[in-house]
Amino acid sequence: MENSFADRLKQLCSDYYNNYMEAPPCPVSSYTRMNSLLAGTRKPTLEELVNISEAYDVSINYLLTGDELFPSLHLLKREDAELILNTIEKLRPEPDLC
C-alpha cells in the first residue's frame, strides 16, 4: 500500500493512464515541478494540493494521509460513483417532522 504523498501521486497517475490511455494531467506549474513531487524531493503547496485533488478527483486528506473513506473511489467511473452516493443518500432515514 502507498505510504507517502509521492507514492499516492504515482498511483493516481498510473490509474489515470490505465483508465484513459493518455498522459495524466499535470495540475501543477510545470512538468519539472510534477516530476519533483513524483520523486518525493519536494512537498506540494496548498494550491498544488487543491489542483491535484480536483484533477484526480480525490480528497486533500487522501493526498496527505492516504486515509479515505473510499480510497479507491477515484477508480470508479463517475456515473458509478454517483450511483453509489445516490443509493447511500436514499438509505438515510427521513427526518422527524414532530
mmCIF file as gemmi writes it, N, C-alpha and C atoms, coordinates in Angstrom:
data_model
loop_
_atom_site.group_PDB
_atom_site.id
_atom_site.type_symbol
_atom_site.label_atom_id
_atom_site.label_alt_id
_atom_site.label_comp_id
_atom_site.label_asym_id
_atom_site.label_entity_id
_atom_site.label_seq_id
_atom_site.pdbx_PDB_ins_code
_atom_site.Cartn_x
_atom_site.Cartn_y
_atom_site.Cartn_z
_atom_site.occupancy
_atom_site.B_iso_or_equiv
_atom_site.pdbx_formal_charge
_atom_site.auth_seq_id
_atom_site.auth_asym_id
_atom_site.pdbx_PDB_model_num
ATOM 1 N N . MET Axp A 1 ? 0.84 -1.186 0 1 0 ? 1 A 1
ATOM 2 C CA . MET Axp A 1 ? 0 0 0 1 0 ? 1 A 1
ATOM 3 C C . MET Axp A 1 ? 0.884 1.248 0 1 0 ? 1 A 1
ATOM 4 N N . GLU Axp A 2 ? 0.414 2.3 -0.66 1 0 ? 2 A 1
ATOM 5 C CA . GLU Axp A 2 ? 1.167 3.537 -0.726 1 0 ? 2 A 1
ATOM 6 C C . GLU Axp A 2 ? 1.32 4.123 0.668 1 0 ? 2 A 1
ATOM 7 N N . ASN Axp A 3 ? 2.466 4.754 0.927 1 0 ? 3 A 1
ATOM 8 C CA . ASN Axp A 3 ? 2.649 5.318 2.262 1 0 ? 3 A 1
ATOM 9 C C . ASN Axp A 3 ? 3.159 6.746 2.238 1 0 ? 3 A 1
ATOM 10 N N . SER Axp A 4 ? 3.421 7.311 1.088 1 0 ? 4 A 1
ATOM 11 C CA . SER Axp A 4 ? 3.861 8.698 1.04 1 0 ? 4 A 1
ATOM 12 C C . SER Axp A 4 ? 3.05 9.448 -0.008 1 0 ? 4 A 1
ATOM 13 N N . PHE Axp A 5 ? 3.11 10.764 0.09 1 0 ? 5 A 1
ATOM 14 C CA . PHE Axp A 5 ? 2.428 11.586 -0.904 1 0 ? 5 A 1
ATOM 15 C C . PHE Axp A 5 ? 2.891 11.208 -2.309 1 0 ? 5 A 1
ATOM 16 N N . ALA Axp A 6 ? 4.202 11.077 -2.508 1 0 ? 6 A 1
ATOM 17 C CA . ALA Axp A 6 ? 4.745 10.739 -3.831 1 0 ? 6 A 1
ATOM 18 C C . ALA Axp A 6 ? 4.206 9.396 -4.318 1 0 ? 6 A 1
ATOM 19 N N . ASP Axp A 7 ? 4.124 8.41 -3.423 1 0 ? 7 A 1
ATOM 20 C CA . ASP Axp A 7 ? 3.589 7.101 -3.801 1 0 ? 7 A 1
ATOM 21 C C . ASP Axp A 7 ? 2.124 7.203 -4.233 1 0 ? 7 A 1
ATOM 22 N N . ARG Axp A 8 ? 1.337 7.972 -3.472 1 0 ? 8 A 1
ATOM 23 C CA . ARG Axp A 8 ? -0.078 8.128 -3.824 1 0 ? 8 A 1
ATOM 24 C C . ARG Axp A 8 ? -0.222 8.872 -5.146 1 0 ? 8 A 1
ATOM 25 N N . LEU Axp A 9 ? 0.587 9.89 -5.38 1 0 ? 9 A 1
ATOM 26 C CA . LEU Axp A 9 ? 0.52 10.63 -6.633 1 0 ? 9 A 1
ATOM 27 C C . LEU Axp A 9 ? 0.914 9.737 -7.808 1 0 ? 9 A 1
ATOM 28 N N . LYS Axp A 10 ? 1.946 8.929 -7.637 1 0 ? 10 A 1
ATOM 29 C CA . LYS Axp A 10 ? 2.34 7.982 -8.691 1 0 ? 10 A 1
ATOM 30 C C . LYS Axp A 10 ? 1.198 7.027 -9.009 1 0 ? 10 A 1
ATOM 31 N N . GLN Axp A 11 ? 0.536 6.528 -7.963 1 0 ? 11 A 1
ATOM 32 C CA . GLN Axp A 11 ? -0.574 5.599 -8.173 1 0 ? 11 A 1
ATOM 33 C C . GLN Axp A 11 ? -1.724 6.282 -8.901 1 0 ? 11 A 1
ATOM 34 N N . LEU Axp A 12 ? -2.03 7.516 -8.545 1 0 ? 12 A 1
ATOM 35 C CA . LEU Axp A 12 ? -3.096 8.253 -9.233 1 0 ? 12 A 1
ATOM 36 C C . LEU Axp A 12 ? -2.76 8.45 -10.707 1 0 ? 12 A 1
ATOM 37 N N . CYS Axp A 13 ? -1.516 8.791 -10.998 1 0 ? 13 A 1
ATOM 38 C CA . CYS Axp A 13 ? -1.092 8.958 -12.394 1 0 ? 13 A 1
ATOM 39 C C . CYS Axp A 13 ? -1.2 7.642 -13.156 1 0 ? 13 A 1
ATOM 40 N N . SER Axp A 14 ? -0.777 6.567 -12.523 1 0 ? 14 A 1
ATOM 41 C CA . SER Axp A 14 ? -0.843 5.245 -13.144 1 0 ? 14 A 1
ATOM 42 C C . SER Axp A 14 ? -2.292 4.837 -13.398 1 0 ? 14 A 1
ATOM 43 N N . ASP Axp A 15 ? -3.153 5.041 -12.404 1 0 ? 15 A 1
ATOM 44 C CA . ASP Axp A 15 ? -4.57 4.708 -12.566 1 0 ? 15 A 1
ATOM 45 C C . ASP Axp A 15 ? -5.183 5.526 -13.7 1 0 ? 15 A 1
ATOM 46 N N . TYR Axp A 16 ? -4.848 6.807 -13.763 1 0 ? 16 A 1
ATOM 47 C CA . TYR Axp A 16 ? -5.383 7.672 -14.813 1 0 ? 16 A 1
ATOM 48 C C . TYR Axp A 16 ? -4.953 7.146 -16.177 1 0 ? 16 A 1
ATOM 49 N N . TYR Axp A 17 ? -3.667 6.834 -16.316 1 0 ? 17 A 1
ATOM 50 C CA . TYR Axp A 17 ? -3.164 6.339 -17.599 1 0 ? 17 A 1
ATOM 51 C C . TYR Axp A 17 ? -3.853 5.026 -17.969 1 0 ? 17 A 1
ATOM 52 N N . ASN Axp A 18 ? -3.98 4.117 -17.011 1 0 ? 18 A 1
ATOM 53 C CA . ASN Axp A 18 ? -4.609 2.823 -17.296 1 0 ? 18 A 1
ATOM 54 C C . ASN Axp A 18 ? -6.076 2.969 -17.674 1 0 ? 18 A 1
ATOM 55 N N . ASN Axp A 19 ? -6.759 3.95 -17.1 1 0 ? 19 A 1
ATOM 56 C CA . ASN Axp A 19 ? -8.177 4.156 -17.411 1 0 ? 19 A 1
ATOM 57 C C . ASN Axp A 19 ? -8.4 4.887 -18.728 1 0 ? 19 A 1
ATOM 58 N N . TYR Axp A 20 ? -7.543 5.835 -19.059 1 0 ? 20 A 1
ATOM 59 C CA . TYR Axp A 20 ? -7.788 6.688 -20.22 1 0 ? 20 A 1
ATOM 60 C C . TYR Axp A 20 ? -6.764 6.524 -21.336 1 0 ? 20 A 1
ATOM 61 N N . MET Axp A 21 ? -5.685 5.771 -21.066 1 0 ? 21 A 1
ATOM 62 C CA . MET Axp A 21 ? -4.638 5.518 -22.06 1 0 ? 21 A 1
ATOM 63 C C . MET Axp A 21 ? -4.077 6.814 -22.663 1 0 ? 21 A 1
ATOM 64 N N . GLU Axp A 22 ? -3.948 7.8 -21.824 1 0 ? 22 A 1
ATOM 65 C CA . GLU Axp A 22 ? -3.322 9.056 -22.224 1 0 ? 22 A 1
ATOM 66 C C . GLU Axp A 22 ? -2.535 9.598 -21.04 1 0 ? 22 A 1
ATOM 67 N N . ALA Axp A 23 ? -1.67 10.534 -21.332 1 0 ? 23 A 1
ATOM 68 C CA . ALA Axp A 23 ? -0.834 11.111 -20.269 1 0 ? 23 A 1
ATOM 69 C C . ALA Axp A 23 ? -1.72 11.718 -19.187 1 0 ? 23 A 1
ATOM 70 N N . PRO Axp A 24 ? -1.402 11.465 -17.918 1 0 ? 24 A 1
ATOM 71 C CA . PRO Axp A 24 ? -2.188 12.057 -16.842 1 0 ? 24 A 1
ATOM 72 C C . PRO Axp A 24 ? -2.035 13.571 -16.819 1 0 ? 24 A 1
ATOM 73 N N . PRO Axp A 25 ? -3.016 14.265 -16.248 1 0 ? 25 A 1
ATOM 74 C CA . PRO Axp A 25 ? -2.924 15.72 -16.181 1 0 ? 25 A 1
ATOM 75 C C . PRO Axp A 25 ? -1.736 16.181 -15.344 1 0 ? 25 A 1
ATOM 76 N N . CYS Axp A 26 ? -1.257 17.36 -15.668 1 0 ? 26 A 1
ATOM 77 C CA . CYS Axp A 26 ? -0.187 17.984 -14.883 1 0 ? 26 A 1
ATOM 78 C C . CYS Axp A 26 ? -0.801 19.211 -14.203 1 0 ? 26 A 1
ATOM 79 N N . PRO Axp A 27 ? -1.395 19.024 -13.019 1 0 ? 27 A 1
ATOM 80 C CA . PRO Axp A 27 ? -2.117 20.108 -12.366 1 0 ? 27 A 1
ATOM 81 C C . PRO Axp A 27 ? -1.233 21.082 -11.587 1 0 ? 27 A 1
ATOM 82 N N . VAL Axp A 28 ? 0.079 21.028 -11.803 1 0 ? 28 A 1
ATOM 83 C CA . VAL Axp A 28 ? 0.998 21.959 -11.147 1 0 ? 28 A 1
ATOM 84 C C . VAL Axp A 28 ? 1.638 22.838 -12.221 1 0 ? 28 A 1
ATOM 85 N N . SER Axp A 29 ? 2.508 23.734 -11.811 1 0 ? 29 A 1
ATOM 86 C CA . SER Axp A 29 ? 3.017 24.775 -12.713 1 0 ? 29 A 1
ATOM 87 C C . SER Axp A 29 ? 3.854 24.263 -13.883 1 0 ? 29 A 1
ATOM 88 N N . SER Axp A 30 ? 4.499 23.102 -13.725 1 0 ? 30 A 1
ATOM 89 C CA . SER Axp A 30 ? 5.338 22.592 -14.818 1 0 ? 30 A 1
ATOM 90 C C . SER Axp A 30 ? 5.574 21.097 -14.648 1 0 ? 30 A 1
ATOM 91 N N . TYR Axp A 31 ? 6.016 20.468 -15.714 1 0 ? 31 A 1
ATOM 92 C CA . TYR Axp A 31 ? 6.352 19.048 -15.629 1 0 ? 31 A 1
ATOM 93 C C . TYR Axp A 31 ? 7.567 18.826 -14.729 1 0 ? 31 A 1
ATOM 94 N N . THR Axp A 32 ? 8.475 19.793 -14.683 1 0 ? 32 A 1
ATOM 95 C CA . THR Axp A 32 ? 9.624 19.685 -13.786 1 0 ? 32 A 1
ATOM 96 C C . THR Axp A 32 ? 9.147 19.635 -12.338 1 0 ? 32 A 1
ATOM 97 N N . ARG Axp A 33 ? 8.215 20.504 -12.008 1 0 ? 33 A 1
ATOM 98 C CA . ARG Axp A 33 ? 7.65 20.532 -10.654 1 0 ? 33 A 1
ATOM 99 C C . ARG Axp A 33 ? 6.911 19.225 -10.368 1 0 ? 33 A 1
ATOM 100 N N . MET Axp A 34 ? 6.131 18.75 -11.346 1 0 ? 34 A 1
ATOM 101 C CA . MET Axp A 34 ? 5.393 17.497 -11.17 1 0 ? 34 A 1
ATOM 102 C C . MET Axp A 34 ? 6.371 16.34 -10.928 1 0 ? 34 A 1
ATOM 103 N N . ASN Axp A 35 ? 7.451 16.309 -11.69 1 0 ? 35 A 1
ATOM 104 C CA . ASN Axp A 35 ? 8.446 15.248 -11.52 1 0 ? 35 A 1
ATOM 105 C C . ASN Axp A 35 ? 9.081 15.289 -10.134 1 0 ? 35 A 1
ATOM 106 N N . SER Axp A 36 ? 9.298 16.497 -9.592 1 0 ? 36 A 1
ATOM 107 C CA . SER Axp A 36 ? 9.884 16.586 -8.246 1 0 ? 36 A 1
ATOM 108 C C . SER Axp A 36 ? 8.888 16.108 -7.185 1 0 ? 36 A 1
ATOM 109 N N . LEU Axp A 37 ? 7.588 16.332 -7.41 1 0 ? 37 A 1
ATOM 110 C CA . LEU Axp A 37 ? 6.575 15.814 -6.49 1 0 ? 37 A 1
ATOM 111 C C . LEU Axp A 37 ? 6.505 14.291 -6.581 1 0 ? 37 A 1
ATOM 112 N N . LEU Axp A 38 ? 6.569 13.771 -7.8 1 0 ? 38 A 1
ATOM 113 C CA . LEU Axp A 38 ? 6.54 12.319 -8.004 1 0 ? 38 A 1
ATOM 114 C C . LEU Axp A 38 ? 7.768 11.637 -7.406 1 0 ? 38 A 1
ATOM 115 N N . ALA Axp A 39 ? 8.895 12.307 -7.46 1 0 ? 39 A 1
ATOM 116 C CA . ALA Axp A 39 ? 10.132 11.751 -6.915 1 0 ? 39 A 1
ATOM 117 C C . ALA Axp A 39 ? 10.207 11.898 -5.395 1 0 ? 39 A 1
ATOM 118 N N . GLY Axp A 40 ? 9.347 12.729 -4.841 1 0 ? 40 A 1
ATOM 119 C CA . GLY Axp A 40 ? 9.36 12.945 -3.401 1 0 ? 40 A 1
ATOM 120 C C . GLY Axp A 40 ? 10.436 13.903 -2.935 1 0 ? 40 A 1
ATOM 121 N N . THR Axp A 41 ? 11.018 14.662 -3.874 1 0 ? 41 A 1
ATOM 122 C CA . THR Axp A 41 ? 12.071 15.609 -3.494 1 0 ? 41 A 1
ATOM 123 C C . THR Axp A 41 ? 11.512 16.968 -3.092 1 0 ? 41 A 1
ATOM 124 N N . ARG Axp A 42 ? 10.236 17.209 -3.363 1 0 ? 42 A 1
ATOM 125 C CA . ARG Axp A 42 ? 9.569 18.457 -2.974 1 0 ? 42 A 1
ATOM 126 C C . ARG Axp A 42 ? 8.231 18.135 -2.346 1 0 ? 42 A 1
ATOM 127 N N . LYS Axp A 43 ? 7.787 19.003 -1.48 1 0 ? 43 A 1
ATOM 128 C CA . LYS Axp A 43 ? 6.463 18.897 -0.871 1 0 ? 43 A 1
ATOM 129 C C . LYS Axp A 43 ? 5.503 19.791 -1.651 1 0 ? 43 A 1
ATOM 130 N N . PRO Axp A 44 ? 4.245 19.392 -1.773 1 0 ? 44 A 1
ATOM 131 C CA . PRO Axp A 44 ? 3.282 20.212 -2.516 1 0 ? 44 A 1
ATOM 132 C C . PRO Axp A 44 ? 2.862 21.45 -1.727 1 0 ? 44 A 1
ATOM 133 N N . THR Axp A 45 ? 2.569 22.503 -2.456 1 0 ? 45 A 1
ATOM 134 C CA . THR Axp A 45 ? 1.992 23.702 -1.843 1 0 ? 45 A 1
ATOM 135 C C . THR Axp A 45 ? 0.495 23.463 -1.664 1 0 ? 45 A 1
ATOM 136 N N . LEU Axp A 46 ? -0.158 24.327 -0.908 1 0 ? 46 A 1
ATOM 137 C CA . LEU Axp A 46 ? -1.605 24.214 -0.722 1 0 ? 46 A 1
ATOM 138 C C . LEU Axp A 46 ? -2.317 24.312 -2.071 1 0 ? 46 A 1
ATOM 139 N N . GLU Axp A 47 ? -1.902 25.254 -2.891 1 0 ? 47 A 1
ATOM 140 C CA . GLU Axp A 47 ? -2.526 25.421 -4.208 1 0 ? 47 A 1
ATOM 141 C C . GLU Axp A 47 ? -2.351 24.153 -5.06 1 0 ? 47 A 1
ATOM 142 N N . GLU Axp A 48 ? -1.181 23.547 -5 1 0 ? 48 A 1
ATOM 143 C CA . GLU Axp A 48 ? -0.94 22.317 -5.752 1 0 ? 48 A 1
ATOM 144 C C . GLU Axp A 48 ? -1.812 21.178 -5.231 1 0 ? 48 A 1
ATOM 145 N N . LEU Axp A 49 ? -1.97 21.093 -3.905 1 0 ? 49 A 1
ATOM 146 C CA . LEU Axp A 49 ? -2.84 20.066 -3.337 1 0 ? 49 A 1
ATOM 147 C C . LEU Axp A 49 ? -4.269 20.202 -3.852 1 0 ? 49 A 1
ATOM 148 N N . VAL Axp A 50 ? -4.763 21.428 -3.877 1 0 ? 50 A 1
ATOM 149 C CA . VAL Axp A 50 ? -6.121 21.679 -4.364 1 0 ? 50 A 1
ATOM 150 C C . VAL Axp A 50 ? -6.215 21.279 -5.836 1 0 ? 50 A 1
ATOM 151 N N . ASN Axp A 51 ? -5.251 21.688 -6.642 1 0 ? 51 A 1
ATOM 152 C CA . ASN Axp A 51 ? -5.278 21.378 -8.079 1 0 ? 51 A 1
ATOM 153 C C . ASN Axp A 51 ? -5.174 19.879 -8.342 1 0 ? 51 A 1
ATOM 154 N N . ILE Axp A 52 ? -4.31 19.2 -7.615 1 0 ? 52 A 1
ATOM 155 C CA . ILE Axp A 52 ? -4.152 17.754 -7.782 1 0 ? 52 A 1
ATOM 156 C C . ILE Axp A 52 ? -5.436 17.046 -7.342 1 0 ? 52 A 1
ATOM 157 N N . SER Axp A 53 ? -5.997 17.478 -6.224 1 0 ? 53 A 1
ATOM 158 C CA . SER Axp A 53 ? -7.237 16.91 -5.716 1 0 ? 53 A 1
ATOM 159 C C . SER Axp A 53 ? -8.345 17.003 -6.763 1 0 ? 53 A 1
ATOM 160 N N . GLU Axp A 54 ? -8.478 18.153 -7.38 1 0 ? 54 A 1
ATOM 161 C CA . GLU Axp A 54 ? -9.516 18.352 -8.401 1 0 ? 54 A 1
ATOM 162 C C . GLU Axp A 54 ? -9.218 17.563 -9.669 1 0 ? 54 A 1
ATOM 163 N N . ALA Axp A 55 ? -7.975 17.539 -10.102 1 0 ? 55 A 1
ATOM 164 C CA . ALA Axp A 55 ? -7.607 16.851 -11.345 1 0 ? 55 A 1
ATOM 165 C C . ALA Axp A 55 ? -7.825 15.344 -11.253 1 0 ? 55 A 1
ATOM 166 N N . TYR Axp A 56 ? -7.554 14.776 -10.078 1 0 ? 56 A 1
ATOM 167 C CA . TYR Axp A 56 ? -7.646 13.326 -9.922 1 0 ? 56 A 1
ATOM 168 C C . TYR Axp A 56 ? -8.858 12.879 -9.114 1 0 ? 56 A 1
ATOM 169 N N . ASP Axp A 57 ? -9.716 13.84 -8.752 1 0 ? 57 A 1
ATOM 170 C CA . ASP Axp A 57 ? -10.976 13.552 -8.069 1 0 ? 57 A 1
ATOM 171 C C . ASP Axp A 57 ? -10.771 12.754 -6.781 1 0 ? 57 A 1
ATOM 172 N N . VAL Axp A 58 ? -9.843 13.217 -5.951 1 0 ? 58 A 1
ATOM 173 C CA . VAL Axp A 58 ? -9.6 12.633 -4.629 1 0 ? 58 A 1
ATOM 174 C C . VAL Axp A 58 ? -9.559 13.771 -3.625 1 0 ? 58 A 1
ATOM 175 N N . SER Axp A 59 ? -9.681 13.429 -2.353 1 0 ? 59 A 1
ATOM 176 C CA . SER Axp A 59 ? -9.651 14.474 -1.339 1 0 ? 59 A 1
ATOM 177 C C . SER Axp A 59 ? -8.217 14.863 -0.995 1 0 ? 59 A 1
ATOM 178 N N . ILE Axp A 60 ? -8.078 16.054 -0.467 1 0 ? 60 A 1
ATOM 179 C CA . ILE Axp A 60 ? -6.773 16.503 0.018 1 0 ? 60 A 1
ATOM 180 C C . ILE Axp A 60 ? -6.336 15.612 1.179 1 0 ? 60 A 1
ATOM 181 N N . ASN Axp A 61 ? -7.286 15.188 1.991 1 0 ? 61 A 1
ATOM 182 C CA . ASN Axp A 61 ? -6.971 14.273 3.088 1 0 ? 61 A 1
ATOM 183 C C . ASN Axp A 61 ? -6.307 13.004 2.553 1 0 ? 61 A 1
ATOM 184 N N . TYR Axp A 62 ? -6.842 12.437 1.488 1 0 ? 62 A 1
ATOM 185 C CA . TYR Axp A 62 ? -6.237 11.244 0.893 1 0 ? 62 A 1
ATOM 186 C C . TYR Axp A 62 ? -4.818 11.541 0.412 1 0 ? 62 A 1
ATOM 187 N N . LEU Axp A 63 ? -4.635 12.68 -0.256 1 0 ? 63 A 1
ATOM 188 C CA . LEU Axp A 63 ? -3.298 13.021 -0.763 1 0 ? 63 A 1
ATOM 189 C C . LEU Axp A 63 ? -2.286 13.129 0.368 1 0 ? 63 A 1
ATOM 190 N N . LEU Axp A 64 ? -2.694 13.727 1.477 1 0 ? 64 A 1
ATOM 191 C CA . LEU Axp A 64 ? -1.765 13.954 2.581 1 0 ? 64 A 1
ATOM 192 C C . LEU Axp A 64 ? -1.543 12.735 3.464 1 0 ? 64 A 1
ATOM 193 N N . THR Axp A 65 ? -2.604 11.968 3.705 1 0 ? 65 A 1
ATOM 194 C CA . THR Axp A 65 ? -2.505 10.894 4.692 1 0 ? 65 A 1
ATOM 195 C C . THR Axp A 65 ? -2.72 9.495 4.13 1 0 ? 65 A 1
ATOM 196 N N . GLY Axp A 66 ? -3.358 9.421 2.972 1 0 ? 66 A 1
ATOM 197 C CA . GLY Axp A 66 ? -3.715 8.115 2.42 1 0 ? 66 A 1
ATOM 198 C C . GLY Axp A 66 ? -4.994 7.583 3.021 1 0 ? 66 A 1
ATOM 199 N N . ASP Axp A 67 ? -5.581 8.312 3.961 1 0 ? 67 A 1
ATOM 200 C CA . ASP Axp A 67 ? -6.802 7.891 4.637 1 0 ? 67 A 1
ATOM 201 C C . ASP Axp A 67 ? -8.004 8.45 3.894 1 0 ? 67 A 1
ATOM 202 N N . GLU Axp A 68 ? -8.885 7.562 3.507 1 0 ? 68 A 1
ATOM 203 C CA . GLU Axp A 68 ? -10.058 7.971 2.746 1 0 ? 68 A 1
ATOM 204 C C . GLU Axp A 68 ? -11.161 6.978 3.064 1 0 ? 68 A 1
ATOM 205 N N . LEU Axp A 69 ? -12.375 7.451 3.188 1 0 ? 69 A 1
ATOM 206 C CA . LEU Axp A 69 ? -13.49 6.559 3.445 1 0 ? 69 A 1
ATOM 207 C C . LEU Axp A 69 ? -13.593 5.522 2.327 1 0 ? 69 A 1
ATOM 208 N N . PHE Axp A 70 ? -13.449 5.965 1.096 1 0 ? 70 A 1
ATOM 209 C CA . PHE Axp A 70 ? -13.464 5.083 -0.069 1 0 ? 70 A 1
ATOM 210 C C . PHE Axp A 70 ? -12.171 5.316 -0.835 1 0 ? 70 A 1
ATOM 211 N N . PRO Axp A 71 ? -11.041 4.696 -0.441 1 0 ? 71 A 1
ATOM 212 C CA . PRO Axp A 71 ? -9.747 5.017 -1.044 1 0 ? 71 A 1
ATOM 213 C C . PRO Axp A 71 ? -9.651 4.736 -2.535 1 0 ? 71 A 1
ATOM 214 N N . SER Axp A 72 ? -10.477 3.839 -3.06 1 0 ? 72 A 1
ATOM 215 C CA . SER Axp A 72 ? -10.381 3.559 -4.49 1 0 ? 72 A 1
ATOM 216 C C . SER Axp A 72 ? -11.546 4.159 -5.266 1 0 ? 72 A 1
ATOM 217 N N . LEU Axp A 73 ? -12.264 5.084 -4.659 1 0 ? 73 A 1
ATOM 218 C CA . LEU Axp A 73 ? -13.4 5.705 -5.329 1 0 ? 73 A 1
ATOM 219 C C . LEU Axp A 73 ? -12.968 6.368 -6.631 1 0 ? 73 A 1
ATOM 220 N N . HIS Axp A 74 ? -11.742 6.884 -6.668 1 0 ? 74 A 1
ATOM 221 C CA . HIS Axp A 74 ? -11.264 7.543 -7.882 1 0 ? 74 A 1
ATOM 222 C C . HIS Axp A 74 ? -11.109 6.563 -9.045 1 0 ? 74 A 1
ATOM 223 N N . LEU Axp A 75 ? -11.119 5.263 -8.774 1 0 ? 75 A 1
ATOM 224 C CA . LEU Axp A 75 ? -11.004 4.267 -9.842 1 0 ? 75 A 1
ATOM 225 C C . LEU Axp A 75 ? -12.342 3.995 -10.524 1 0 ? 75 A 1
ATOM 226 N N . LEU Axp A 76 ? -13.445 4.373 -9.864 1 0 ? 76 A 1
ATOM 227 C CA . LEU Axp A 76 ? -14.761 4.147 -10.446 1 0 ? 76 A 1
ATOM 228 C C . LEU Axp A 76 ? -15.062 5.165 -11.531 1 0 ? 76 A 1
ATOM 229 N N . LYS Axp A 77 ? -15.894 4.758 -12.471 1 0 ? 77 A 1
ATOM 230 C CA . LYS Axp A 77 ? -16.412 5.725 -13.438 1 0 ? 77 A 1
ATOM 231 C C . LYS Axp A 77 ? -17.292 6.692 -12.67 1 0 ? 77 A 1
ATOM 232 N N . ARG Axp A 78 ? -17.329 7.921 -13.12 1 0 ? 78 A 1
ATOM 233 C CA . ARG Axp A 78 ? -18.084 8.954 -12.416 1 0 ? 78 A 1
ATOM 234 C C . ARG Axp A 78 ? -19.547 8.536 -12.229 1 0 ? 78 A 1
ATOM 235 N N . GLU Axp A 79 ? -20.156 7.925 -13.249 1 0 ? 79 A 1
ATOM 236 C CA . GLU Axp A 79 ? -21.561 7.512 -13.165 1 0 ? 79 A 1
ATOM 237 C C . GLU Axp A 79 ? -21.743 6.47 -12.056 1 0 ? 79 A 1
ATOM 238 N N . ASP Axp A 80 ? -20.793 5.535 -11.94 1 0 ? 80 A 1
ATOM 239 C CA . ASP Axp A 80 ? -20.879 4.51 -10.904 1 0 ? 80 A 1
ATOM 240 C C . ASP Axp A 80 ? -20.733 5.12 -9.514 1 0 ? 80 A 1
ATOM 241 N N . ALA Axp A 81 ? -19.813 6.045 -9.371 1 0 ? 81 A 1
ATOM 242 C CA . ALA Axp A 81 ? -19.618 6.713 -8.082 1 0 ? 81 A 1
ATOM 243 C C . ALA Axp A 81 ? -20.881 7.484 -7.696 1 0 ? 81 A 1
ATOM 244 N N . GLU Axp A 82 ? -21.491 8.177 -8.653 1 0 ? 82 A 1
ATOM 245 C CA . GLU Axp A 82 ? -22.716 8.926 -8.372 1 0 ? 82 A 1
ATOM 246 C C . GLU Axp A 82 ? -23.849 7.986 -7.987 1 0 ? 82 A 1
ATOM 247 N N . LEU Axp A 83 ? -23.955 6.825 -8.65 1 0 ? 83 A 1
ATOM 248 C CA . LEU Axp A 83 ? -24.977 5.85 -8.315 1 0 ? 83 A 1
ATOM 249 C C . LEU Axp A 83 ? -24.804 5.356 -6.884 1 0 ? 83 A 1
ATOM 250 N N . ILE Axp A 84 ? -23.572 5.061 -6.487 1 0 ? 84 A 1
ATOM 251 C CA . ILE Axp A 84 ? -23.302 4.606 -5.125 1 0 ? 84 A 1
ATOM 252 C C . ILE Axp A 84 ? -23.685 5.685 -4.12 1 0 ? 84 A 1
ATOM 253 N N . LEU Axp A 85 ? -23.256 6.916 -4.38 1 0 ? 85 A 1
ATOM 254 C CA . LEU Axp A 85 ? -23.561 8.009 -3.447 1 0 ? 85 A 1
ATOM 255 C C . LEU Axp A 85 ? -25.055 8.289 -3.373 1 0 ? 85 A 1
ATOM 256 N N . ASN Axp A 86 ? -25.767 8.204 -4.506 1 0 ? 86 A 1
ATOM 257 C CA . ASN Axp A 86 ? -27.223 8.406 -4.504 1 0 ? 86 A 1
ATOM 258 C C . ASN Axp A 86 ? -27.924 7.294 -3.739 1 0 ? 86 A 1
ATOM 259 N N . THR Axp A 87 ? -27.447 6.059 -3.878 1 0 ? 87 A 1
ATOM 260 C CA . THR Axp A 87 ? -28.025 4.933 -3.147 1 0 ? 87 A 1
ATOM 261 C C . THR Axp A 87 ? -27.837 5.121 -1.65 1 0 ? 87 A 1
ATOM 262 N N . ILE Axp A 88 ? -26.66 5.541 -1.242 1 0 ? 88 A 1
ATOM 263 C CA . ILE Axp A 88 ? -26.398 5.798 0.175 1 0 ? 88 A 1
ATOM 264 C C . ILE Axp A 88 ? -27.328 6.893 0.689 1 0 ? 88 A 1
ATOM 265 N N . GLU Axp A 89 ? -27.522 7.938 -0.109 1 0 ? 89 A 1
ATOM 266 C CA . GLU Axp A 89 ? -28.395 9.046 0.287 1 0 ? 89 A 1
ATOM 267 C C . GLU Axp A 89 ? -29.83 8.567 0.473 1 0 ? 89 A 1
ATOM 268 N N . LYS Axp A 90 ? -30.301 7.652 -0.382 1 0 ? 90 A 1
ATOM 269 C CA . LYS Axp A 90 ? -31.671 7.131 -0.263 1 0 ? 90 A 1
ATOM 270 C C . LYS Axp A 90 ? -31.86 6.307 1.001 1 0 ? 90 A 1
ATOM 271 N N . LEU Axp A 91 ? -30.783 5.733 1.517 1 0 ? 91 A 1
ATOM 272 C CA . LEU Axp A 91 ? -30.864 4.924 2.728 1 0 ? 91 A 1
ATOM 273 C C . LEU Axp A 91 ? -30.972 5.763 3.994 1 0 ? 91 A 1
ATOM 274 N N . ARG Axp A 92 ? -30.708 7.04 3.871 1 0 ? 92 A 1
ATOM 275 C CA . ARG Axp A 92 ? -30.777 7.936 5.028 1 0 ? 92 A 1
ATOM 276 C C . ARG Axp A 92 ? -32.22 8.01 5.518 1 0 ? 92 A 1
ATOM 277 N N . PRO Axp A 93 ? -32.446 7.875 6.826 1 0 ? 93 A 1
ATOM 278 C CA . PRO Axp A 93 ? -33.822 7.929 7.345 1 0 ? 93 A 1
ATOM 279 C C . PRO Axp A 93 ? -34.433 9.318 7.146 1 0 ? 93 A 1
ATOM 280 N N . GLU Axp A 94 ? -35.738 9.323 6.987 1 0 ? 94 A 1
ATOM 281 C CA . GLU Axp A 94 ? -36.475 10.577 6.856 1 0 ? 94 A 1
ATOM 282 C C . GLU Axp A 94 ? -36.431 11.337 8.181 1 0 ? 94 A 1
ATOM 283 N N . PRO Axp A 95 ? -36.273 12.652 8.16 1 0 ? 95 A 1
ATOM 284 C CA . PRO Axp A 95 ? -36.261 13.421 9.416 1 0 ? 95 A 1
ATOM 285 C C . PRO Axp A 95 ? -37.635 13.443 10.064 1 0 ? 95 A 1
ATOM 286 N N . ASP Axp A 96 ? -37.658 13.445 11.382 1 0 ? 96 A 1
ATOM 287 C CA . ASP Axp A 96 ? -38.932 13.56 12.118 1 0 ? 96 A 1
ATOM 288 C C . ASP Axp A 96 ? -39.431 14.978 11.982 1 0 ? 96 A 1
ATOM 289 N N . LEU Axp A 97 ? -40.708 15.095 11.659 1 0 ? 97 A 1
ATOM 290 C CA . LEU Axp A 97 ? -41.298 16.423 11.479 1 0 ? 97 A 1
ATOM 291 C C . LEU Axp A 97 ? -42.058 16.878 12.72 1 0 ? 97 A 1
ATOM 292 N N . CYS Axp A 98 ? -41.967 16.134 13.8 1 0 ? 98 A 1
ATOM 293 C CA . CYS Axp A 98 ? -42.681 16.488 15.04 1 0 ? 98 A 1
ATOM 294 C C . CYS Axp A 98 ? -41.922 17.477 15.856 1 0 ? 98 A 1
